C-alpha cells in the first residue's frame, strides 16, 4: 500500500530520521523548538533530540557563521529561515566563506568539509508584500560551491533533504510555502535522491516540453491536465536541483518535441528560466520549431493588497496559453481561477498528484 505524507510531514520525517541516526546532526532556527513553527516541520523533534534543537536570535549572519564553524569541526547543522529575504543578511558568510571553503583549503589532509543545510521558505502568503515574497534562487545558483535544491513533491522533499544533510558542501534547500500541505507518496525507510539527478519527469508527451521549478510544477501539472482534454500532450519536467544543473534530459525532450515552455516562480529578467532557455538555444537550437516561452513573475515588486497579488502571480491558465503560443494555436481568453480568499492558503482545488 502506498503511504502518503504531506510535503511538510516528509521534511519532518527526514529530520527525525537523521537526528536519530546521526548524532552530528542538529537543527537551529527562529522558533525551531516550537512544534507549530515552519508548517509543523519541526514537530516532535525536541522529543527525539532535546539537546540538538536550538532557537536562535535575530542575527542571521552570526547564525550562518556558527553553522559554518560547527560544520568544520564535524557537525551537520540544518538551519531554518522562514523567509528567503532573511538570508540576504548572511550573504557574506554563505557566499564568500562557506561556498569557497573547500576550494581555498583543498590540500589540507585533515580538512573537514562544510556539511550544512539551509532551509529557506519562499512564496506568497498573507499580504506579505514586496519584502517577503521573493524567490531569489537564481542569485545563489550563480555561486560555484553552493548547491541549490528546490523540491516540488513530498517524495523529493524527503529524499533531497536527506541527501543535502550528507553532502559535503553548503546546500540551500528552498521550500515554497504552498507546497507544505500537498500530499504524495513517501517511503517510510530512509532514502536519498542524488542532488546531481537534477529533475523528475512527471508526464511524457510529444507536443511541448514544459520545464518547471518548485510550486510552478503544481500549476504546470494543472495546465497539462487542461491541455490533455484538448488533445495536447506535454512532457512535464520538474527541475529540483539548479546548482549543479543537469540539462541532458531537457535537451533530449526538446529534441523530441521541438518546443519549450519554462515555468519559474521568480522574476522574468535574469531568472533561472533564462538559464534553461539559454542552454537549449546553445545546445539544441536546430531542434526548436518556435521560440521558447517563459512563464514567470512580472519585473516589479509584489503589491501587498490581495486583489493586486491575485493578478500578479501567473497560474495554470498562463501556462496553457504559453503552450498554445509555441504551438501557434489561438490563446484562451477565459478569466483566471483566483486562489483562496486567504493568501496563505493554497488553491484547495488541488490536493496533489504526487
Secondary structure as UniProt FT lines:
FT   STRAND          4..6
FT   HELIX           7..21
FT   TURN            23..24
FT   STRAND          25..29
FT   TURN            30..33
FT   TURN            35..36
FT   HELIX           37..40
FT   TURN            41..44
FT   HELIX           45..48
FT   TURN            50..51
FT   STRAND          53..54
FT   HELIX           60..71
FT   TURN            72..74
FT   STRAND          76..81
FT   HELIX           84..90
FT   HELIX           92..97
FT   HELIX           98..100
FT   HELIX           101..104
FT   TURN            109..110
FT   STRAND          116..122
FT   HELIX           129..131
FT   HELIX           137..141
FT   TURN            144..145
FT   STRAND          146..149
FT   HELIX           154..165
FT   STRAND          170..176
FT   HELIX           177..179
FT   TURN            180..181
FT   STRAND          183..185
FT   HELIX           195..197
FT   STRAND          199..203
FT   STRAND          208..213
FT   TURN            214..215
FT   HELIX           216..228
FT   TURN            229..231
FT   STRAND          234..239
FT   STRAND          241..243
FT   HELIX           248..257
FT   STRAND          260..267
FT   TURN            269..270
FT   HELIX           272..284
FT   HELIX           285..287
FT   STRAND          293..297
FT   HELIX           306..312
FT   HELIX           316..327
FT   TURN            343..344
FT   TURN            348..349
//
